[in-house]
Amino acid sequence: MQIAIGADHAGFALKEQLKPWLEAAGHQVNDLGAHDLDPEDDYPDFAVAVARFIQAGDAERGIICCGSGVGASITANKVPGVRAGLCHDTYSAHQGVEHDDMNAICLGARIIGLDLSKEIVTAFLGANFIPEPRFQRRLGKLNQVEAEG
């Protein structure tokens, strides 16, 4: 799977650990930064980079790491076509894809550790949207809200 990944200083270490793990699992990983630990960087820069990569169709899914995951989620969801969810459990990670067609996951590196992050990412990447009428209807309503601005 084509995956875009990005992180600010607070999520940098987690991103650096997830990237080789994802590659070893056979994924094509596009690291959109940060490429160096810089305590002065800002999460919106990396969240929007991942979101735009998804929006352009250059990645099927995105992973964004910051301190809590909240700011990354807020930022990524400003980009049309991106449905980013803050997930710190495996249920939300797969259910967000299955029911809501979530295409980006935000992780709080100050909240969860590497092992749980791997479980959550595994659930996220292994899930597919369920094209049942109720989920399609709800996604249509979400897309309408996005189109109306």
HELIX and SHEET records of a PDB file:
HELIX    1   1 PHE A   12  ALA A   24  1                                  13    
HELIX    2   2 TYR A   43  GLN A   55  1                                  13    
HELIX    3   3 VAL A   70  ALA A   76  1                                   7    
HELIX    4   4 THR A   90  ASP A  100  1                                  11    
HELIX    5   5 LEU A  114  GLY A  126  1                                  13    
HELIX    6   6 PRO A  133  GLU A  148  1                                  16    
SHEET    1   A 5 GLN A  28  ASP A  31  0                                        
SHEET    2   A 5 GLN A   2  ALA A   7  1                                        
SHEET    3   A 5 ARG A  61  CYS A  66  1                                        
SHEET    4   A 5 ALA A 104  GLY A 108  1                                        
SHEET    5   A 5 ALA A  84  LEU A  86  1                                        
END                                                                             
